[in-house]
């Protein structure tokens, strides 16, 4: 069974064209996508960004706020899917930087009794130490919620060294690892040493068939997606 799974930080602060983003995701025929930096009825984006980006292409959309604005509205992460999730939950990391950070966890039954565990996250940008502790929390959840296959997507903010990805030893990396590194943060930033900060990670029993990075004018991140083959 082949699925097209993506990750995209849509940079709500840039007030992106949500209709254009919806058309982009649909044009790539994506089936499950983790989104970061989503506004819901904020002053800068006075609309439900998630619903507009999901459009008619996705049947389910899950939003998790990480920040409530004092002047109204919320900001956070979201996951969209063409399939019905068997379960959904969101967890707040105990260790955070300036902003609260979370991960979303969805499960999909791809065949009777066999589940795909899908994680979407946006890690803290401040220090590698904070990010390492957040990854440890996520991996603890992995151990207590076993699935036949696991896919982890997100903006990991591993911007100081490629060595940070060693925290996910045992996973395949669509960006890096055995594949070429692709810069997914598109804006200049003197504090960053590397720009390949968005990724799609899978357990070894998933076959990576295709990887695509798409730069757009709507966000300071690229859309990254992969076609993954799950042996049913």
Protein Blocks (a to p, Z undefined) as FASTA:
>chain_A
ZZddddddehlmnopafklmmmmmmmnopabdcdehiaehifklgcdfklmmnmmmbmbd
cdddfbdcfkgpadddddddfbdcfbdcddddfbdcfbccddddddddfbghiacddddd
dddfkbmklmmmmmmmmmmmmmmmccfbdcdeddehpakbfklmmmmgoiacfegjjbcc
ddfbfbdcfkbmbfclbccdddfkbccfbdcddddfkbcbdcddddddddZZ
